[in-house]
């Protein structure tokens, strides 16, 4: 099973770790589809669209890249 973590802080065991929104998009677009995605909400980017919601919008627009399972790992209540 191939796993991707998109999170700026957490260290969850994964095959690939992306620490920024942009790196997460690259991992999804160029290395996917993934079996499992661990997804944080907030990456500390000043652009309000570069967050977990932006990742989900990207996946909605690119359904062929949808991971088999998405697990939210955020502490952000949003």
N, C-alpha and C positions, 0 to 999 in steps of 0.2 A: 504494500500500500504506500503510495506517495503522498507525503503530507507537506503542507505549506503553512507557515506561521507569518501573518502580517501583524506586527506589533512592535512598537518602539522600545518597550522595556522588558517584557516577559521573556523568559528563557524556557520555553516548552520544547521538548524534543520534537524535531521536525526535520525532514529532508532538506528543506530550504527555508531560510528565515529572511524576511524583508522587513527592514526597520523604518521605511518611509512609504508614503502613498505611491510615489512614482516607482519605487523599486517593486512594490506589490503589483502594480499594473504590469510591469515588465515580466514578473514571474508568472502572472496569470496568462498574459498574452503570448509570451514567447516559450514558456516551459510547460504550459498546461495542455489539457485539463488535468487537474489534481484530483486525487481520491478524497482528500480531506483538507479543509481549510480552517485554521484557527484564526479568528478575526477579531482584532481590537477595534474600538470605535475612534479613539483620538490618538493622533500621531504627533501632536505638538506642532503641526504646521500652521503658519499664520493664515493660509488660505482656508476659509471655512468649508470649502467643498472637497478638500483633500483629507478625507476621513473614511471611516468604515462605511458610512452611507454612500459616499462616492464610489467605493469599491463595489458595493451592491448594485448601484446604478450601472456601473461598467458591466457587471455580470448580466444584468437584465438586458442590456443592449447587445451582449455577446453570449447568447445562451449555449453555444457550443463549447464555451469555456467553463461552464458551471461545474464546480466540484461535486463529487458524489454526496458529500456531507459538509455542512458548515457549522462550526461550533464557535459561539461568541465567547470571548475571553476577556471582555471589558469590565472594568470597575465603574464605568460611566453609566449612570442610570438612564441616559438618553437612549 
